[in-house]
């Protein structure tokens, strides 16, 4: 497997800091804004941003995690059953400003499922999208992020992985090509 580091640990941290400050600039004190991370990998982005924002604002902000398993359009097409993650939204989204957060935006299908799943918790006033990495090409749906950490132009055969020191041992974003097994 051939890999290329797109963001190293230092660049990774700068990117999180920038996204954090963009959110604060646009949402002020977060009094009517909630952050929702899409399970499973958007939660890592959410947790880091929450920590940084709360440190700067010196106040707790409202956050939740959203599982989209049963809202996916490929749910019944898979050979192996999908295992759902936990949804943790213990508040209404009614008339709130919502920032949906995911690690990689590629085809847009995960975000579409997230929008569908989110509506079970109320009708938000406004929804924005934050993607730590935007793979720009090969969208299946007309979805674009309002906040982008890093834009990566990649081939369909390539993959992008956001790796976290809490999970993989190091903060970095890598681009890789899977080896052909047949």
N, C-alpha and C positions, 0 to 999 in steps of 0.2 A: 504494500500500500504506500503510495507516494503522498507525502504531506507537505503543506506549506503553511507557515504561521502567518496569519493575516493580522492579528493583534497580539503583541506580547503582554506580559503582566502590567508593565508600566502604561502602555497604550490603552489597555483594558480599563485600568483605573481612571485614566484621563477621560475616557469615553463615558464611563458611569458618572463621573463628576459633571461633565458637560450636560448629559441628559437630566441629571438632578437639577441643575441650575436652570435649564430650559423649562422644566416642569414648575419650578418655584416662580419663575418669571411670569408664566402664563396662568398659574393657579393661586398665586399670592399665599394665603395662609391655609389653603385647602379646606376652608370651612364648609364648602359645598361640593368638594371633589373627593372621589374615592378612586383608589388604585385597585385593579383587579388583574391578578396574574392567571394566565391560562396554564392548566396542568399539562404536563408535568414540568417542562423546562422554563416556562415563563415565571414560575414561582421563584427561581433563583434570581432572576433579574429583579423581580418585585422586592424580594427581601433585601437585596443590596441597596436599591433605590430608597426604600422605606427607611433603612438605617441612616443613610446619608441625609435625607430630607429632614428627618426628625432631629438629627444632630444640629443641622443649620437653623431650623425653625424653633428648636427647643420645645416641641410639642408633639403629641402623638397624632398620627394621621390614620384615617380609616382605610383599611385594606381588606381584601378578600382573595380567595382562590376559587377558580371555577373549572370544573371538569366538563369536557365537551364530548366525552366518549359516545353517548347515545344521540348526539346531534350531528355526528359526522355523516357525510353522504356516502362513505364507503364502509359504514358499520357492518352491513350484512354481506359484503363482498369478500371479506377476509376469510382465509382458511382456518386460522386460529382465532378464537374469540378474544376480543379486547378486554382488558381488565381495567375497570374504571378507577380513577383516583378520587380523592376527597374534594368535595365542594365545601368551602367554608365562607359563606356570606350570611352573616347574622344581622343584616340590616337591609332596609329597602333601598332600591336604586331610584325610586320615584323622584323625578325632578332633580336628580343629582347630575353633576358632571362626572363622567366615568372615563378613566384612562385604562384601556385594555392593554395588557403587557404580554409580549411573547419574546422568545429568544431569537427565532429566525422566521422571517416572512419570505415565503417562496411562492406557492401557487395561490394563496389566499383562502384556501378551503378551511384551514384551521380557524382562521379569523371569522369566516362566515358562520361556522359552527358555534364559535364563541358568542357571536352576536345573537344567534338563536337561543342559546342556553341562558344568556344574560337576561332575556326578557321575562323569564320566570320570576325575577326578583324586582320587577317594577319597570316603569317606562322612564328611562333617563332623559334629562333635558338635552344632553349633548354627549357624544361618544367620540373619543380620540383613540388613536392607536400608537403605541410605542413598540418598535421592534429594535432589538439590540443589533441585529444584522438584517439587512434588506438585500435579498438575492435578485432584485430588480427584474430579471428576465424570466419568462415562462409563467407569467400569471395566468391562472385559469379564470379568475374573477376580477372585476374592476375594483380592487382594494389597494389602498396605499397608506403608508404610515405617516402620521403627523410628526413623530419624533423618530429619528433614525440614528443609531449609534455608529454603524459602519455600513456602507454600501459595497457589495461584492458582486462583481460580474463573474459568472461562472457558467460552465457548460452543464447540460442536463446530466451528464455522467458523473459530475463532481458533487461532492457533499460538503456542507459547511457544518462545523460542530463548535458550539460555544461550550468551553470547558471551565469548570469552577473549582477553585482550590478546596472547597468543602466537599466536593464530590470526586473529582478526578485528580486532585492534588496540586493543581496549578491553574491560575487564571490565564486563559488564552482562547483565541479563535483560530481554528485551523480549517484549511481547505484540503480535501483529500479526494482521491479517486479510488473507489472500491476495486479490488482485484476481480477479474472475471473468472468465475469458478467453472466455466463450462465452455 
